[in-house]
Amino acid sequence: MNILVVYDGTLHAKKALLYGLKKTREAGGELTVLQVFDPRLFIDYDAGPRAEEMARKEAAKSLAEARQIVNEQAVGISVRFISDEGDAAHKVLEYSE
């Protein structure tokens, strides 16, 4: 069984990651953790010139957190991490295929 978890650092994403790890442990297979950063969200963004840079740092921190959760919880489980850019909905469909 292959399981895809989209991770953005939210509480719901953390719960989904833990659930995905549990299901992968029970059924075997591989867990893929996908993080998508959408730079289009910062076009004409009025929060300041460094908004995208700050968001990228936060995304990197979030992915590091996911890696830490996996390192602590995924003994014997095959886990792959993917970090991509673009429209999140399209990327999720792309990787789920």
DSSP file (Angstrom, degrees, kcal/mol; ACC not computed):
  #  RESIDUE AA STRUCTURE BP1 BP2  ACC     N-H-->O    O-->H-N    N-H-->O    O-->H-N    TCO  KAPPA ALPHA  PHI   PSI    X-CA   Y-CA   Z-CA
    1    1 A M              0   0    0      0, 0.0    29,-1.6     0, 0.0     2,-0.5   0.000 360.0 360.0 360.0 137.0    0.0    0.0    0.0
    2    2 A N  E     -a   30   0A   0     27,-0.2     2,-0.4    29,-0.0    29,-0.2  -0.956 360.0-166.7-112.9 130.1    1.2    3.5   -0.8
    3    3 A I  E     -a   31   0A   0     27,-2.6    29,-3.3    -2,-0.5     2,-0.5  -0.954   6.2-157.1-120.8 134.8    0.0    6.4    1.3
    4    4 A L  E     -a   32   0A   0     -2,-0.4     2,-0.5    27,-0.2    29,-0.2  -0.948   9.1-174.5-111.6 125.2    0.4   10.1    0.4
    5    5 A V  E     -a   33   0A   0     27,-3.0    29,-3.0    -2,-0.5     2,-0.6  -0.984  16.0-146.9-119.1 126.0    0.3   12.7    3.2
    6    6 A V  E     -a   34   0A   0     -2,-0.5     2,-0.5    27,-0.2    29,-0.2  -0.823  21.0-160.9 -91.3 124.8    0.3   16.4    2.3
    7    7 A Y        +     0   0    0     27,-3.2    29,-0.2    -2,-0.6    56,-0.0  -0.924  32.0 153.9-118.6 124.4    2.2   18.2    5.1
    8    8 A D        -     0   0    0     -2,-0.5    -1,-0.1     2,-0.1     3,-0.1   0.269  65.6-102.7-127.0   8.5    2.0   21.9    5.8
    9    9 A G  S    S+     0   0    0      1,-0.3    -2,-0.1    53,-0.1     2,-0.0   0.379  77.0 132.7  89.3  -5.0    2.8   22.0    9.5
   10   10 A T  S  > S-     0   0    0      1,-0.1     4,-2.1     4,-0.0    -1,-0.3  -0.271  72.5-107.7 -74.3 166.6   -0.8   22.5   10.7
   11   11 A L  H  > S+     0   0    0      1,-0.2     4,-2.2     2,-0.2     5,-0.2   0.891 122.0  52.8 -60.6 -40.1   -2.2   20.4   13.5
   12   12 A H  H  > S+     0   0    0      1,-0.2     4,-2.4     2,-0.2    -1,-0.2   0.891 107.7  51.1 -63.4 -39.3   -4.4   18.6   11.0
   13   13 A A  H  > S+     0   0    0      2,-0.2     4,-2.5     1,-0.2    -1,-0.2   0.885 108.5  51.7 -66.4 -37.9   -1.3   17.8    8.9
   14   14 A K  H  X S+     0   0    0     -4,-2.1     4,-2.4     2,-0.2    -2,-0.2   0.919 111.0  47.7 -63.5 -43.1    0.5   16.4   12.0
   15   15 A K  H  X S+     0   0    0     -4,-2.2     4,-2.4     1,-0.2    -2,-0.2   0.907 111.8  50.5 -63.7 -40.9   -2.5   14.2   12.7
   16   16 A A  H  X S+     0   0    0     -4,-2.4     4,-2.8     2,-0.2    -2,-0.2   0.894 109.7  50.9 -64.3 -39.7   -2.6   13.0    9.1
   17   17 A L  H  X S+     0   0    0     -4,-2.5     4,-2.5     2,-0.2    -2,-0.2   0.932 111.4  46.8 -63.9 -45.8    1.1   12.2    9.2
   18   18 A L  H  X S+     0   0    0     -4,-2.4     4,-2.2     2,-0.2    -2,-0.2   0.897 114.0  48.7 -63.3 -39.6    0.7   10.1   12.4
   19   19 A Y  H  X S+     0   0    0     -4,-2.4     4,-2.7     2,-0.2     5,-0.2   0.919 110.6  50.9 -65.4 -43.3   -2.3    8.4   10.9
   20   20 A G  H  X S+     0   0    0     -4,-2.8     4,-2.4     1,-0.2    -2,-0.2   0.896 109.9  50.0 -60.9 -40.8   -0.4    7.7    7.7
   21   21 A L  H  X S+     0   0    0     -4,-2.5     4,-2.4     2,-0.2    -1,-0.2   0.918 111.1  49.5 -62.8 -43.0    2.5    6.2    9.6
   22   22 A K  H  X S+     0   0    0     -4,-2.2     4,-2.2     2,-0.2    -2,-0.2   0.936 112.8  45.9 -61.3 -48.0    0.1    4.0   11.6
   23   23 A K  H  X S+     0   0    0     -4,-2.7     4,-2.7     1,-0.2     5,-0.3   0.879 112.9  50.2 -65.3 -38.5   -1.6    2.7    8.4
   24   24 A T  H  X S+     0   0    0     -4,-2.4     4,-2.3    -5,-0.2    -1,-0.2   0.897 110.2  50.7 -66.3 -39.5    1.7    2.1    6.7
   25   25 A R  H  < S+     0   0    0     -4,-2.4    -2,-0.2    -5,-0.2    -1,-0.2   0.909 115.3  43.2 -62.5 -41.9    3.0    0.2    9.7
   26   26 A E  H  < S+     0   0    0     -4,-2.2    -2,-0.2    -5,-0.2    -1,-0.2   0.902 127.8  26.5 -71.5 -42.7   -0.2   -1.9    9.7
   27   27 A A  H  < S-     0   0    0     -4,-2.7    -2,-0.2     1,-0.2    -3,-0.2   0.595  99.9-133.3-100.7 -13.3   -0.5   -2.6    6.0
   28   28 A G     <  +     0   0    0     -4,-2.3     2,-0.3    -5,-0.3    -1,-0.2  -0.284  57.3  98.2  82.1-178.2    3.1   -2.3    4.8
   29   29 A G  S    S-     0   0    0     -4,-0.1    49,-0.7    -2,-0.1     2,-0.4  -0.717  74.5 -50.9 101.2-150.7    4.1   -0.3    1.7
   30   30 A E  E     -ab   2  78A   0    -29,-1.6   -27,-2.6    -2,-0.3     2,-0.5  -0.974  33.6-145.4-134.8 143.5    5.5    3.2    1.6
   31   31 A L  E     -ab   3  79A   0     47,-2.8    49,-2.7    -2,-0.4     2,-0.5  -0.923  13.2-161.7-106.7 131.3    4.5    6.6    2.9
   32   32 A T  E     -ab   4  80A   0    -29,-3.3   -27,-3.0    -2,-0.5     2,-0.6  -0.964   3.2-157.6-113.5 128.0    5.2    9.7    0.9
   33   33 A V  E     -ab   5  81A   0     47,-3.1    49,-2.9    -2,-0.5     2,-0.5  -0.926  13.8-166.8-105.8 119.1    5.2   13.1    2.6
   34   34 A L  E     -ab   6  82A   0    -29,-3.0   -27,-3.2    -2,-0.6     2,-0.4  -0.907  10.9-176.2-112.5 130.0    4.5   15.9    0.2
   35   35 A Q  E     - b   0  83A   0     47,-2.5    49,-2.7    -2,-0.5     2,-0.5  -0.994   8.1-166.1-121.9 131.4    5.0   19.6    0.9
   36   36 A V  E     - b   0  84A   0     -2,-0.4     2,-0.5   -29,-0.2    49,-0.2  -0.972   5.8-163.5-122.0 127.7    4.0   22.1   -1.8
   37   37 A F  E     - b   0  85A   0     47,-2.5    49,-2.0    -2,-0.5     3,-0.1  -0.940   7.8-156.4-107.9 126.8    5.0   25.8   -1.7
   38   38 A D    >   -     0   0    0     -2,-0.5     3,-1.5    47,-0.2     4,-0.1  -0.834  11.8-177.6-107.4  97.6    3.0   28.0   -4.0
   39   39 A P  G >  S+     0   0    0      0, 0.0     3,-1.7     0, 0.0    -1,-0.1   0.689  75.8  76.6 -68.0 -16.3    5.0   31.2   -4.9
   40   40 A R  G >  S+     0   0    0      1,-0.3     3,-1.4     2,-0.2    47,-0.0   0.734  79.4  72.4 -65.5 -19.7    2.1   32.5   -6.9
   41   41 A L  G <  S+     0   0    0     -3,-1.5    -1,-0.3     1,-0.2    -3,-0.0   0.652  93.1  56.1 -68.1 -13.1    0.5   33.5   -3.6
   42   42 A F  G X  S+     0   0    0     -3,-1.7     3,-1.5    -4,-0.1     2,-0.4   0.328  72.5 120.1-105.1   7.0    3.0   36.2   -3.2
   43   43 A I  T <  S-     0   0    0     -3,-1.4     3,-0.1     1,-0.3    -3,-0.0  -0.596  94.7  -1.8 -70.8 129.1    2.3   38.1   -6.5
   44   44 A D  T 3  S+     0   0    0     -2,-0.4     2,-0.4     1,-0.2    -1,-0.3   0.794  92.9 166.5  57.9  31.0    1.2   41.6   -5.5
   45   45 A Y    X   -     0   0    0     -3,-1.5     3,-0.5     1,-0.1    -1,-0.2  -0.654  24.8-163.2 -80.2 126.4    1.5   40.7   -1.9
   46   46 A D  T 3   +     0   0    0     -2,-0.4    -1,-0.1     1,-0.2    -4,-0.0   0.315  65.9  94.4 -95.1   8.8    1.5   43.9    0.3
   47   47 A A  T 3  S-     0   0    0      1,-0.3    -1,-0.2     2,-0.0     3,-0.1   0.635 101.2 -71.6 -77.9 -11.7    2.9   42.4    3.5
   48   48 A G    X   -     0   0    0     -3,-0.5     3,-1.4     1,-0.1    -1,-0.3  -0.599  45.9 -80.8 136.7 162.1    6.4   43.4    2.6
   49   49 A P  T 3  S+     0   0    0      0, 0.0     4,-0.2     0, 0.0     3,-0.2   0.693 123.8  49.5 -69.6 -18.5    9.3   42.6    0.3
   50   50 A R  T 3> S+     0   0    0      1,-0.2     4,-2.6    -3,-0.1     5,-0.2   0.280  76.3 106.4-104.0  11.8   10.5   39.7    2.4
   51   51 A A  H <> S+     0   0    0     -3,-1.4     4,-2.4     1,-0.2     5,-0.2   0.913  82.6  45.2 -59.0 -45.7    7.1   37.9    2.8
   52   52 A E  H  > S+     0   0    0     -4,-0.3     4,-2.5    -3,-0.2    -1,-0.2   0.917 112.7  51.3 -65.6 -41.8    7.9   35.1    0.4
   53   53 A E  H  > S+     0   0    0     -4,-0.2     4,-1.9     1,-0.2    -2,-0.2   0.914 111.7  47.3 -60.1 -43.1   11.4   34.6    1.9
   54   54 A M  H  X S+     0   0    0     -4,-2.6     4,-2.1     1,-0.2    -1,-0.2   0.895 111.4  50.9 -66.1 -40.0    9.8   34.4    5.4
   55   55 A A  H  X S+     0   0    0     -4,-2.4     4,-2.3    -5,-0.2    -2,-0.2   0.877 108.2  52.7 -65.8 -37.3    7.2   31.9    4.2
   56   56 A R  H  X S+     0   0    0     -4,-2.5     4,-2.3     2,-0.2    -1,-0.2   0.897 108.7  50.1 -64.4 -39.9    9.9   29.7    2.6
   57   57 A K  H  X S+     0   0    0     -4,-1.9     4,-2.2     2,-0.2    -2,-0.2   0.905 110.9  49.3 -64.2 -40.5   11.8   29.6    5.9
   58   58 A E  H  X S+     0   0    0     -4,-2.1     4,-2.3     2,-0.2    -2,-0.2   0.889 110.0  51.1 -65.3 -39.2    8.6   28.7    7.7
   59   59 A A  H  X S+     0   0    0     -4,-2.3     4,-2.3     2,-0.2    -2,-0.2   0.900 109.7  49.9 -64.6 -40.8    7.9   25.9    5.1
   60   60 A A  H  X S+     0   0    0     -4,-2.3     4,-2.1     2,-0.2    -2,-0.2   0.900 110.7  50.1 -63.9 -40.6   11.5   24.6    5.6
   61   61 A K  H  X S+     0   0    0     -4,-2.2     4,-1.9     2,-0.2    -2,-0.2   0.899 109.9  51.4 -63.0 -41.4   10.9   24.6    9.3
   62   62 A S  H  X S+     0   0    0     -4,-2.3     4,-2.0     2,-0.2    -2,-0.2   0.905 109.8  48.6 -63.1 -43.5    7.6   22.7    8.8
   63   63 A L  H  X S+     0   0    0     -4,-2.3     4,-2.3     1,-0.2    -1,-0.2   0.879 109.1  53.2 -66.6 -37.3    9.3   20.1    6.7
   64   64 A A  H  X S+     0   0    0     -4,-2.1     4,-2.1     1,-0.2    -1,-0.2   0.884 107.3  52.6 -62.9 -38.1   12.1   19.6    9.2
   65   65 A E  H  X S+     0   0    0     -4,-1.9     4,-2.4     2,-0.2    -2,-0.2   0.914 107.9  50.6 -63.2 -42.9    9.4   19.1   11.8
   66   66 A A  H  X S+     0   0    0     -4,-2.0     4,-2.5     1,-0.2    -2,-0.2   0.904 109.2  51.6 -61.5 -41.2    7.8   16.4    9.7
   67   67 A R  H  X S+     0   0    0     -4,-2.3     4,-2.7     1,-0.2    -1,-0.2   0.889 108.8  51.0 -62.8 -38.6   11.2   14.7    9.3
   68   68 A Q  H  X S+     0   0    0     -4,-2.1     4,-1.9     2,-0.2    -2,-0.2   0.922 109.5  49.7 -65.3 -43.7   11.6   14.7   13.1
   69   69 A I  H  X S+     0   0    0     -4,-2.4     4,-2.1     1,-0.2     5,-0.2   0.928 113.0  47.5 -59.2 -45.2    8.2   13.1   13.6
   70   70 A V  H  X S+     0   0    0     -4,-2.5     4,-2.8     1,-0.2    -2,-0.2   0.918 109.0  53.3 -63.5 -44.0    9.1   10.5   11.0
   71   71 A N  H  < S+     0   0    0     -4,-2.7    -1,-0.2     1,-0.2    -2,-0.2   0.856 115.8  40.9 -59.7 -34.5   12.4    9.8   12.7
   72   72 A E  H  < S+     0   0    0     -4,-1.9    -1,-0.2    -5,-0.2    -2,-0.2   0.804 128.9  26.6 -81.9 -30.5   10.7    9.3   16.0
   73   73 A Q  H  < S+     0   0    0     -4,-2.1    -2,-0.2    -5,-0.2    -3,-0.2   0.580 102.4  74.7-111.8 -13.3    7.7    7.3   14.8
   74   74 A A    ><  +     0   0    0     -4,-2.8     3,-2.2    -5,-0.2     2,-0.3  -0.124  51.3 159.3-105.4  38.6    8.7    5.5   11.6
   75   75 A V  T 3  S+     0   0    0      1,-0.3     3,-0.1    -3,-0.2    -4,-0.0  -0.436  80.2   2.7 -62.4 122.6   10.9    2.6   12.7
   76   76 A G  T 3  S+     0   0    0     -2,-0.3     2,-0.4     1,-0.2    -1,-0.3   0.564 105.3 119.7  79.2   9.1   10.8    0.0   10.0
   77   77 A I    <   -     0   0    0     -3,-2.2     2,-0.6    -7,-0.1    -1,-0.2  -0.894  64.0-128.4-110.3 136.2    8.6    2.1    7.7
   78   78 A S  E     +b   30   0A   0    -49,-0.7   -47,-2.8    -2,-0.4     2,-0.4  -0.729  34.8 178.8 -82.2 118.8    9.7    3.3    4.2
   79   79 A V  E     -b   31   0A   0     -2,-0.6     2,-0.4   -49,-0.2   -47,-0.2  -0.980  12.7-168.1-127.7 133.9    9.1    7.1    4.0
   80   80 A R  E     -b   32   0A   0    -49,-2.7   -47,-3.1    -2,-0.4     2,-0.4  -0.965   9.6-150.7-120.2 136.9    9.9    9.4    1.1
   81   81 A F  E     -b   33   0A   0     -2,-0.4     2,-0.4   -49,-0.2   -47,-0.2  -0.900  12.0-175.6-108.8 135.6    9.8   13.2    1.3
   82   82 A I  E     -b   34   0A   0    -49,-2.9   -47,-2.5    -2,-0.4     2,-0.5  -0.998   5.8-172.7-130.0 129.3    9.0   15.4   -1.6
   83   83 A S  E     +b   35   0A   0     -2,-0.4     2,-0.3   -49,-0.2   -47,-0.2  -0.990  21.6 161.5-119.9 123.7    9.1   19.2   -1.6
   84   84 A D  E     -b   36   0A   0    -49,-2.7   -47,-2.5    -2,-0.5     2,-0.4  -0.823  29.8-128.8-136.9 171.6    7.7   20.9   -4.7
   85   85 A E  E     +b   37   0A   0     -2,-0.3     2,-0.3   -49,-0.2   -47,-0.2  -0.948  56.8  56.2-126.1 147.2    6.4   24.2   -5.9
   86   86 A G  S    S-     0   0    0    -49,-2.0     2,-0.5    -2,-0.4    -2,-0.1  -0.902  92.9  -9.3 137.2-162.8    3.3   25.1   -7.7
   87   87 A D     >  -     0   0    0     -2,-0.3     4,-2.4     1,-0.2     5,-0.2  -0.595  58.5-145.2 -72.2 120.8   -0.5   24.9   -7.3
   88   88 A A  H  > S+     0   0    0     -2,-0.5     4,-2.7     1,-0.2     5,-0.2   0.896  95.4  51.5 -58.6 -45.0   -1.0   22.6   -4.3
   89   89 A A  H  > S+     0   0    0      1,-0.2     4,-1.9     2,-0.2    -1,-0.2   0.913 112.6  45.8 -60.8 -42.9   -4.2   20.9   -5.7
   90   90 A H  H  > S+     0   0    0      1,-0.2     4,-2.5     2,-0.2    -1,-0.2   0.892 112.7  50.4 -67.1 -39.0   -2.5   20.1   -9.0
   91   91 A K  H  X S+     0   0    0     -4,-2.4     4,-2.7     2,-0.2     5,-0.2   0.898 108.2  52.2 -67.1 -40.0    0.6   18.8   -7.3
   92   92 A V  H  X S+     0   0    0     -4,-2.7     4,-1.9    -5,-0.2    -1,-0.2   0.931 112.3  45.9 -62.1 -44.2   -1.4   16.5   -5.0
   93   93 A L  H  X S+     0   0    0     -4,-1.9     4,-1.2    -5,-0.2    -2,-0.2   0.917 111.9  52.6 -62.9 -42.5   -3.2   15.1   -8.0
   94   94 A E  H  < S+     0   0    0     -4,-2.5     3,-0.4     1,-0.2    -2,-0.2   0.932 114.6  40.2 -59.4 -47.9    0.1   14.7   -9.9
   95   95 A Y  H  < S+     0   0    0     -4,-2.7    -1,-0.2     1,-0.2    -2,-0.2   0.754 109.0  60.2 -77.4 -23.3    1.8   12.8   -7.0
   96   96 A S  H  <        0   0    0     -4,-1.9    -1,-0.2     1,-0.3    -2,-0.2   0.754 360.0 360.0 -75.6 -21.8   -1.3   10.7   -6.2
   97   97 A E     <        0   0    0     -4,-1.2    -1,-0.3    -3,-0.4    -2,-0.2   0.495 360.0 360.0 -71.2 360.0   -1.3    9.2   -9.7
